[in-house]
């Protein structure tokens, strides 16, 4: 089942639900079915060492060295 983000038009809450194609989602706070599905974003896996190395290199090229340790900065 996919995970979707919703905004309730009645109580203004935002939440995520696991919803199958046959389910009609309702707000867990107020029970309303007046929901707007929100655009979901995929988060990168930051535990991947290769990804972290690539992002640090890009930051270094742009002059953003705050995410490097002192030893990595050469100081």
Residue pairs with C-beta under 8 A, 6 or more apart in sequence:
1 18
1 19
1 20
2 18
2 19
3 16
3 17
3 18
3 19
3 40
4 16
4 17
4 19
4 25
4 37
4 38
4 40
5 14
5 15
5 16
5 37
5 38
5 39
5 40
6 14
6 15
6 16
6 17
6 25
6 27
6 35
6 36
6 37
6 38
7 13
7 14
7 35
7 36
7 38
8 14
8 15
8 27
8 29
8 30
8 32
8 34
8 35
9 32
9 34
9 35
9 36
10 27
10 30
10 32
10 34
11 27
11 29
11 30
11 32
13 27
13 28
13 29
13 30
14 38
15 27
15 28
15 29
17 25
17 28
19 25
24 33
25 33
25 35
26 32
26 33
26 35
27 33
27 34
27 35
44 51
45 51
46 52
56 67
56 68
56 72
59 65
59 67
59 68
60 68
65 73
